[in-house]
Amino acid sequence: MPDALSILGPFRFRVDPERAAAFAREIGADDASVPLSYPAVWIADPKLFEPVRDLCAAEGVVPVHESQSFSFWAPLQAGAAYDVMVALRREDAPPRLILDATIAAGGETVAKSETVLRLVPRAGFGAAP
């Protein structure tokens, strides 16, 4: 695995019970528990996504969601707070930015996720090169 471009965090995120229930309904899951893919909403948080946006702007690329995977040691709990660290790393062929997140509670890792963003030249989206 290539070295991380940068390490972001730790960030403190809370599982908002109402947002988790709404997210569950949107994906067709049981809204009585926190969906396994719920950490995806944290990736869009400005404090976490700003470095991604800045890197993409500097390189003239657009991040396009390619895939996401999650591994859990314990389920997320509605209302609970979690510390999230994210390592950003690059792949060149094809060009990708990968966000490797570690989610912890009380100093113990409860989950990990990998978010893969394909980096597409901005010119391919009709912008001036």
N, C-alpha and C positions, 0 to 999 in steps of 0.2 A: 504494500500500500504506500503510495507517495506521501511525503511529509505534508502536514497541514499547512495551508496558506496562512491561516490565522485561527486562533481559538477565541470564541465569543462566549461571554458569560462569566460567572454564572448569572442566569436570569431567574427570577422567582416568578413562577406562574401558578395560578390557582385554577382548579377545575370549577368553573362557574356552573352550579347545578342546572340553572335554566338554559344556559347555552349548550351544555352537554346533552340535555334532554331534547332540545331543538335539533342539534346536530344528529342525534340518534334517529329522530323522526325523518330528517332529510335523507338519511342513507338507508331507511327502511329497517332500522334496528330497534330492539327493545329499549325504550327510554327509561327503564328502571335501573340500568347500569351505564357506566361511562363506556362509550364505544372504544375499541382498541385503537382506532385511527384518530381519536380525539386530539392527540398531540399535533396533528397537522394544522390545527387552528393557531397554534403557537408560532409556527413558522412564518405566518403572515404578520405577526406583531411587528410594528415599526422598529423597535429597538433591536430585534433580531434580523429583520429583513433589510434594514438600511445598508449594512455592509455589502450584502448581495447586490442590491440596486446600484450602489456606488461602483462596485467592481464591474458590473455589466455596462454602466454608463461610460466608464473609462475605456472599456474595450469595444464599445459600439455593438454590443450584442443584447439580445432579448432572452431572458430565461424562460424556457418552456418546460412545464412539468412533464417529466418522463416516467418516473416511478417513485414509489415509496414502500418501505417495508418496516415492520415493527417486531420487536422481540420483547416479551414481558417476563419478569420474574415475579411480579405481583400486580394485580389490577389497580388501575387508578381509581381513586375515591372522589366522589362528588364533594366539593367544598374543601378538599385538601390542597395544600400548597406543595409545589415541587420545584427543585432547583434544576435548571437545564443548562448544560454546557454543550456548545456546538463547535466542532472542528470543520472548517471549510477545506476541501481539497479539490484539485483539478485533475481532469483526464484530458488528453489532447486529441485522441482519435477514437471516436468523434469527440468534439469539444463538449465537455460537461463540467458542471460544478456540483460537487456532492457535499451535502450537509449531514455530518454524522453527529447525532444528538445522543447525549446520555442524560437520562431523567432520574433524579434521585430524591429520596425522602429520608430525612433524618440521617443523612450521610451514606445511605445505602442505595445502590443502583436498583431501580425498580423496572426500568425499561430502556431500550435503545431503539433509535430509529435511523433510517437512512433515507434521505430525500435526494433524488437525482434530477438535476435541471439540465436540459440540453441547451447549449449556448448557440443561438442562431443569429447570424449577422443581421443587424438592424436594417441594412439595405434590403434584405429579403422581405421585409414587412412594408415596403413602399416608402421608406424614409430615404432621404438623400444620403449617399455614402459619405 
